[in-house]
Each structure stands twice: as structure tokens, then as C-alpha cells.
Amino acid sequence: MFGIIDCNNFYASCERLFVPKLAKEPVVVLSNNDGCVIARSEEAKALGIKMGAVAHEIEDTIQKYSVKVFSSNYALYGDISNRVMEVIKSLAPAIEVYSIDEAFVDLSDMPYHDLEGFVHSIRQTILQYVGIPVSIGVARTKTLAKIANRFVKKHLREKGVCVLDNPVDIQIALQATKVEDIWGVGYQYSKILTELSIFNALQFSLLNPNWVKKKMTIQGLRTLRELNEFPCLTLELQPEPKKAILNSRSFGKSQKDKVIISEAVSTFAARCAEKLRKQKSSANLLNVFLYTNRFRNEPQYNISRTIEIENATNDTGDLIGAALRVLDIIYKPGFNYKKCGVMVSGIVPEDFVQTNLFFEIDLEVGKKNREIMRRMDEYNKKVGRDTIRMAAMGFGREWKLRQEYKSPRYTTVLGEILTINND
């Protein structure tokens, strides 16, 4: 049996965690630069606020119903997510962290007669230890577990748990699931299916396997078999290393100053280096891109350039140096730039880096630099990101996102820890 544990309205729940008076109030969280809605509490959903709604277009609703608005606070969400996952790991024998707010668990060794009781205890423990409400779906396959989880959120929210362990309950849940909401069925396939009058998961589950394989490839066939309780997917206990890592942002306001843009590019290169080290990899290709605002009636200039690094690396200094060399090539003065980013690829395990025959390497310096990176990561994780940073990243952050409604980073920055007034 598989279970999927999904945090309810995760970003909104994280914000409520430190402001208890918002427990029953409408809450929304906005995307980068406070552009559009990316998370809503149930109360906000009830007001008709849609996912992806443009912030300024719902201003009247926000004012009329006193909706509490937050800018996205990814440092907070990431830390709360880690806490939730640690609780799950302490309770379940095997876990696959699927996303920031979802995890699959293997429940095969749990006593079947008390499976639902055990799942309820997981839910209660997460709420007690972390304060985040979750919904849990359980079934014999991962795809059916996702169906069960969706059924919980639509029809059993108060209960919070759905175990699909008999044909009647499975049929009810499948019939209640639109074909476009089946995990593994994308927009194009759902469009084909609806044109053939296949509107829900139950209808899809009854299709001829040969037809599904022909029209939807082996992936579609796996989904079909999973809906019929034949497991095709296992837990991915160790996530696959990423083949490319991208870090980019739109600026809070358009930028012309190359110095400011250089600081942004350096910061994004540093983030790529951190992620490479986290997955114990190195990269030998680096891409930098620079865009103007295509929605503005002004001169446009969009460019991207990739270079090869002599020896694959995950050293922050090396990647920043390479990124700034690319920026020198692609930057043109006089344009209002709205977005830039850095992507690394050509990723290999850090222990299997093949050196360039014609590029001399000082092994002792390399060893010292790796130790510096390790200590920097360790210290920044303990005290706060960028406490130690490369000078090229700057300190003013004039390019940073517009975040007018950002909450404190209560759990990761000592200076922003929650204080209680005793008066």
C-alpha cells in the first residue's frame, strides 16, 4: 500500500502558523514580484479567488473581505517543509519527497486491520509537532493514492484521510475524478480523451490497454494499469540528480546598470553552485540569459549565451567568474532589463570529474577551495543564507523582487525570530 501526504494550502498554512488569529480568515500568497495568487486558504477560495489571479485585478475583493495578503517567503516554506518531512520519516519506514508539500510513503508493512488508524496518527502527529494540516490518500498504487488524496480534499476535508481498499470505494473515487485531474495525464491527452467522451478516471480505467499504449505511449499504459490496482511505480527513495539547474528572477523594477545586473547574475550563479554541491555534482556548461520586458513599448533585446568551463566545477567562485565573463559578452547598455538568469548543465558526479589535458590544475588549491565551500555551506545553513557570500553578489540587492507583504523568516534568521510581548 502507498500513501501520499499532502500539506493543505501549504504556503497559506505556513503564514497562518505564526499568526494564529488568521486561522479562519481568508489568506492568499502572491508569486514573485507580488504578481499573482499562488496559494489560497479555503476561505479565500470560497470568495471566488482563483489560482493565478492577477493581484491588482482582485484588489476590490481583497479590500471588501479583508483578505490577508502575503508575498512569497520561500525560506520559511522550505524550512517548514523540512520539518514536516522529518516527522514523516520518523513515522514511516520509507518516504519519497515528491515536492515541497507532498511525500509518498510505503505502508506495506503496516498492519492492514489498523491501517486507517495509523494514517490518522500520522496526520495528527504532523499537526501537533509542526502545526501544518495535511490530507492523506492511501491505495495499492501511487496513482490511486493520488486519486484518494484528491478525493479527500474535495469530499472528506474534515476527515482528512481516504483509504481506497475495496472496489466500491475505488469506483466512487474514480468517477468523481475528471480525466484531466488524473496524475500522469497531461493537457494534450486529456483533450483527446474528452473528445472521445471519456470524461472521468473510471471511464479511462475501462479502456482497452492496447489502444491506450498506441495513443498515449507506455506512460499512459502505466497510468491505466495503476488505476486498475496493478503497481507500475515504486518509491524513489533517492531523487535523481538534476541534469540541469536553473536560477533566475524578474527584477522588482527594470534595470540598466550593469553593476546591479552583475550582482544579480553572481547571486544566481552562487545558487546554482549551492545546488550542485547539495547533490554532489559538478557542471561544465554555463548559460546566462538577459531579457527586456516584452510587454513594454520600448526597445527590446533578449539574448542567451552558453560557454564551456574547462573543468567541471561546483565552486561558487568559479561559476560566478564564468557567469560574469558571459555577461560581459552579452550585455548592451541602454536597455531596460527585466529578467536575467543562470543555468548550469553538463552535470557529472563531483567525484568523477574528468580534467582537461591542456588545463593545468593545482590539486592543493582545489582541495582548499572545496573545504572553503563546505564550511561556507555549513555556516550559512546554520546562521542564514548569504551570511558568508562572494563580494560580487553585492549587499544592496537593488534588483531584488518586489515583496511588499513578506512575512519574517521566523525559523531561519535569528534577527527575525518570533517575539512575544509580555505587556
N, C-alpha and C positions, 0 to 999 in steps of 0.2 A: 504494500500500500504506500502511496505517495501522499504527502500533504504539501500545500502551498500556503505560506503565511504571508499575508499582505497587509501592510500598515494602512489604516483608513485615512484618506485625505492627508497623506503624510506631512507635507510641508505645513499645512494649516494646523495639524495636530502638534507639530514641533513648536510653532509660535504660541499656541494655547498653553503649552506645558509650563511656561514661565509667567503667564498672565491668566490665572485661574478664572478671573471674572469674565473671560471670553468664552467660557465653556459652552454656553448656549447662544452665543452671539454669532451673527454672520461674519465670516473671515475669508479674505482672499489673499493670495500671494501672487505677486507680479513677476514677470520674466526679467531678463537683463534689460537695463535701462528703463525699468518700470513700464514696459511696452504693453504687455497683455497678460491676461489671467492664466496662470499655470497650475493653481490649486485652489480648491473651494471647500469650505465646510459644508455640511448638509444644509445648514440654514441659508447659506449663500446660494446653493443650488435651488432651494425652494423659492428664492426670489427671482429665479429665471436667469441668473448669471451663468453664461455658457463658458466652457473651457475655450481659451483662446480669444475671449472677448477683449477688444482693444480698450485699454484703461480709460482714456478720455471719453469714449463713447458710452460708458456706463456711469459717468460721473453723477448724473441725476439720481440713479438708483443708489449709489453709494451714499450720497447726501441724505436722501429721503429715508433710508432704512438704517442709517448709522453703521454702515458696513466698515469693519476694521480692515485696513489695507496694510500689507507688509511688502517691502522689497525682498527679493530672494536673498537668503542668508545661507549659502552653501556650506560654510564652515560649521554652522550649527547643525544643519541637516545631516551632514556627513558623520559628525560625532554621535548624534543620537542614533543614526543608523547602525554604527559600530556597536553601540550599547545593546540595541535590540538583537543584533546578530550574535553577540556574545552570550546573551541569555538563551537564545535558541540553541546554540552549540552546547550549552550546559545541560540541556534537556533532551536533545535528540541525538541519536548515535551517528547520523551522517547528515550533512547540510550542504546545499548548493546555494550560494548567494547569487541570486538571479539579477537583482537590481538594487538600487539604494533602499527600496522599500518592500522588496519581495525576497523570499527564500523558499526553496523546495527542501523538504525533509523526507528521509526514508523511515517509514513507520512499520516496516516488515516484521521487525522483532517485537513489536508492541502486542500485548495480549488482546486478541480480537474482541473478546467479550466486553472489554472496558476501553476500547479504542476512542470512542467519543468522549468519555470521561477524561482520558489522558489529554486529548486535544484541547478540551476546555481548560484543563490545568495549565497548559502552555499559554493559552490566551490570557488567563488570569495572572500568571506569573509575569508576563511581559508588562501587563498593565500595572502591576504592583511595583516591579523593580524599575521600570523606565517611565511609565506613565503614558505610553502610546497604545491606543486601541487598535486591535487587529482583527481581520477576518480570516478564517481558515477553511480551506476546502480539501477534502480527502477523497481519494478514489484509487482504483487499481492502476491507473496510468497518469502520467503527468498532464496530458491534455484534458482528461476527465477531471482531474483535480482543479485545473484552471476553470473548467465549466462550473464545478461545485463552488469555487470561490466567487465567481461572478454571480451565481445564484444566491449566495449569502448576501452579497451587497444589495441585490435588487429585492429580495423577498424575505430574508431572515436576518436583517441587520441587528436586531436586538439580541438574538440568539448568538450570532457571530460565528457559528460553525455549521458546516454541511458535510455529512459523510454519505457519499454515493456508493452503497454497498449492495444494492439489490436492483433488479431490472425495472421495477416500477418507479423508484426514485430517479434512476438514471434517465428513463424515458421522459419524465416530467421536466427534469433539468435541461435535457437536450431540446425539447420542444420549446422551452422558454428562452433559448439562446439563438439570436439571429445569426445567420450564416457568416456575416461579416465580423461577428464577435468571436468566432472560433479561433483559438490560438493556432497560428500556422497558416491561416487562410488570409491572404492579403487582399488589397482592394481589387486588383485585376481579376483574381479568381472568384471573388465574391460577386463581382459584376457578371461574370459568365454564368455562375450558378443561379443568380436571381433571374436572369433572362430565360433560364430553363425551368422557372417556377420552383426552384429549391431555395426556400426562404429561411429554414432553421436547421439547427445541428442534427435533429432527429432525421429529417429528410436526407441530409447529406450522409448520415451514417448508414443509410439503407441503399446507397448507390452501388453499382457494380464495380468491384475493385479494379478490373482491367480498364474500364472507362476512366476511372479516376487517375490511374497511373498514366494513361495516354494523354489526358488533358491537363493534369496537374503534376506530372513527374512523380518520382519516388517520394518526394516530400509530402505530396498530397495523399499518397497511398499510406504513408506512415500515420498521418493525421486520421485517416479513415479507420485504420486498424486500432489506433489508440482510443477512438470514440467507441469502438466495439470491445473494449477491455483487453486488447492484446498489446502488452507493453512493447514499445519500439524505442523508447528514450530512457536513458539511465541518468542518474545524478552525475553532474560534472563537478566532482569534488575539488579539483584543481583547475581554475579557469585557464583557458589557453592564453598564452602571451599574445598581446596585440601585435598585429603585423604593421600597423601604422599608428602614430599618436599625434593628435591634432590639438592645439590650444589656440583659441582666437577669441576676440571680443569686438563688439562695436564700441566706439568711443562714446563717452557721455555727451560730448559735443565734437563737431568736426575739428580736425587738427591740421595745421600747415607746418608747424615747427618740427623740423627733423629731429631735434634733440628729444622732444616729447615722444615722438613716434619711436625713436631708438629705445627709449626706456620701456615702452610697451612691448616691442619686439624682444628685447632682452628678457623681460619678465615671462613672456610666453615660451621662449627657448628654455628658460630655467624650469618652467613647469614640465616641459617635455622631458628634461633631464631627470627630474624627480620621479616621473612615472616610469622612465626606463629603469632607473635604479630599483624602484619598487618591484618590478617584475624581473629583475636581474638580467637585463638585456642591454645591448648597445646598438647604435644606429650609424649607418654610413651614408645616408642620404638626408638632406635637409632642404625643405621648401619654405620660402617666405612669400606671402602674398599681401597686396596692398590695394584697397578699394576706395573709390569715392562713393558718394551717395547717389545711387541711380534714380532716386525719387526727387532729387533736386534739379531744377532747371539751371544747371551750371556746367562748366567744362568737366568732362568725365575722363578718368584714367584708371584702368584696372589692370593689374599686372601680377604675374606669379613667376618665380624662378627657382629652380632646383639645382643644388650643387652636390657633388660627391665629396665626402670627408675622407681624407687619406686613410685613416684607420678608424674603424667603428669605435664609438665612444659613448659614454653616458655622463661625462664630466660637464658640469654646468658651465665652467669657463670656456671649454672647447666649443660647446654648442652656441653659447652667446657670441663668441668670436666669429663663428661661421655665419650665424644669422645676421650679424651686423655687416659682414662683408657682402652678403646678398643685398641687404638694404641699401648699401652704398651704390650698388649697380642699378637697382630698380627705382629708387626714389627720384621723383622730379619735383622741383619747387613750384609753388604757385597753385597747387591743387588743394581743395578741401577734402582731406581723407577722413573716411568714416569708420573704416574697419581694417584691421591687419591681423595676421596670424602666422603661426609657425607649425609645420608638420615634419615629423621625422619618420623615415621608413628605412628599408634595407635592414630590418631589425634581426639581430642574431643573439644567442645566449652570450652573456658577458664573458664567460669562461672559454668561449670558442672563437674569439676574435682573431681573424687572420690578418696579420700585419702586412703592410705594403713593403715589398722587397726593396724599393728605392727610397723609402722614407725612414730615416734613422730615428729610433725611439730610445729615450733614456729610461730604462726599466726602473731605476731607483726613483726618479721623479714621478713616474707613473704610479708607483706604489704609494708614495707620499700623497699624491693628489687623490687617490682612491680613499685613503684614510681620512683626508680632509673632508671629502664628500660624505663619508659615513658619519663622521662626527657632526657635521653641519646638519644632516638629516635628523640625526638623533636629538640634537639640541632644539632644532626648530619644532620637532614633533612634541617635545616636552614643554617648551615655553611659548611657542606660537610661530606660525609660518612667517618666513622672511625676517625673523629676529636677527639672524645672520643671513646676509644676502650679498650678491655681487654689486659693486658700486654702479655698474652700467644700468642696473634696474631702477636707479633713482629712488627718491623719497617723496617727492611731491605728488606723484600719481595724478597729474592733471588730465590724463587720458582716461581715467577710471570711469566705470559705469555710473550712470545716474541712479542713485539709490536713496531717494528721499525718505523712504519709510522703513529703512533697515533696522531690525532689532539688534541688540547687543549679541556678541558671540559668547553667551553665558558660560559655556563649558570648555572653551579652548583658549581664552585670553584672560589672564589674571586680572587685568585692569577693567574688564567688562563683566566680572562675576556678579551674580545677583546679590543685591544688598537688601537687608530688611530694616525698616525704620522702627525703632523701639519706642518712639514717642507716642 
